């Protein structure tokens, strides 16, 4: 799988959801890639935590497989204005990044800081993910991981749709299976 496949034109149906992944494979030579996601959905639990999924499929040309990328962000606590401090170095979300091209694919897992605002009238959520540190966890085939250590940051705007969140995550889990135990 080529890292060049990560760069693609912008296209969103709900609004801009753009992320940057920084590859730290070679110390002192960080490589940056930017990707826009055309699908973005979320759901909330009874405690106000969110489960956000972003998906992009594309990069197909003659003789090439489609590349599917999924970002999943799950908040584990939410700062309460005036009661809890909040800054971009806190960790309040788990983050997964899935990349699949044909029969080749990797997942990176980690944690970072997510800030979001919900507009209930529009069933929309907007926010940002700051400095999620990700490490490779699962692969569809053996070989070198696409990223040895990466950092993911970006902004999103998602539509509330529990069915789509579940559908996209079930699709990803069918490819990769459960997370390895510690």
Secondary structure, 3 states (H helix, E strand, C coil): CCHHHHCCCCCCCCCCCEEEEEECCCCCCCEEEEEECCEEEEEECCCCCEEEEEEEEECCCCCCCCEEEEEEEEECCCCCCCCCCCCCCCCCEEEEEEEEECCEEEEEEEEEEEEEEEEHHHCEEEEEEEEEEEEEEEECCCCCCCCCEEEEEEEEEEEECHHHHHHHHHHHHHHHCCCCCC
